[in-house]
Amino acid sequence: MIPIPNHLQALVHAPTERGGLLSFSLRCGCGCEAFNLLESETEYTSEQKRQKTSYFRALEEACRGASSVSFTIDQDGTGHTWVRKFPLGPKTEVFLPEEPKFAEAQLLKARCAACGSETVLFDASVHGWDGRIAKANAPVSACLPFHWRKMGQKDAPPAPVRVKIENDPTYEAFCENAGAGFSEEDYSEAFTWIQIQSRSATGKWTTRLDVETA
């Protein structure tokens, strides 16, 4: 079974796996299943915006037409980006400009409606492949001014939350992709995709976060 991310263990309720995806709802330790979701809202300078745009344009150009893209990291911390033009073809390394450490700065947390406890559900600097394995992203608080903003309408009531995760199917497969030296905890946190949704009073699920982390 795809592992539950270590930092979410205490909130996970009714996990299921289907089609290579792990899905679960959130339940606070106090028993409440309704939450407010809050995201970090950052302010980029003109120069930071220019650096972000330049990097992502280079990445898009390097990966255009590729059937798959993968990332590895050497023991000395050097990262590499690889592309396959065909599903069974050889991997070719592509060289990109250095990614700005603030490029993927992003935080999302859940606040329990009953007891008020807060849990960070996603921090791009430490969660997902880029945060945990490639270590490509700096913490939001380290490089950018930010404040917390409630997601959705300001007067919307707390709501149930569900999370979907995509990851390598086994620890062995993860090690084959990531290389040696990573633990099972690293595996649980190195998911390659995450989606977080909240449910409205009418029963409609709204996507609040949808991120490919590799």
Secondary structure as GFF3:
##gff-version 3
##sequence-region A 1 214
A	DSSP	three_ten_helix	6	11	.	.	.	ID=ss1
A	DSSP	beta_strand	12	18	.	.	.	ID=ss2
A	DSSP	beta_strand	21	26	.	.	.	ID=ss3
A	DSSP	beta_strand	35	42	.	.	.	ID=ss4
A	DSSP	alpha_helix	46	63	.	.	.	ID=ss5
A	DSSP	beta_strand	68	73	.	.	.	ID=ss6
A	DSSP	beta_strand	79	84	.	.	.	ID=ss7
A	DSSP	beta_strand	92	94	.	.	.	ID=ss8
A	DSSP	beta_strand	107	112	.	.	.	ID=ss9
A	DSSP	beta_strand	118	123	.	.	.	ID=ss10
A	DSSP	alpha_helix	128	132	.	.	.	ID=ss11
A	DSSP	alpha_helix	140	143	.	.	.	ID=ss12
A	DSSP	beta_strand	146	150	.	.	.	ID=ss13
A	DSSP	beta_strand	161	166	.	.	.	ID=ss14
A	DSSP	alpha_helix	171	178	.	.	.	ID=ss15
A	DSSP	alpha_helix	184	189	.	.	.	ID=ss16
A	DSSP	beta_strand	193	199	.	.	.	ID=ss17
A	DSSP	beta_strand	205	212	.	.	.	ID=ss18
###
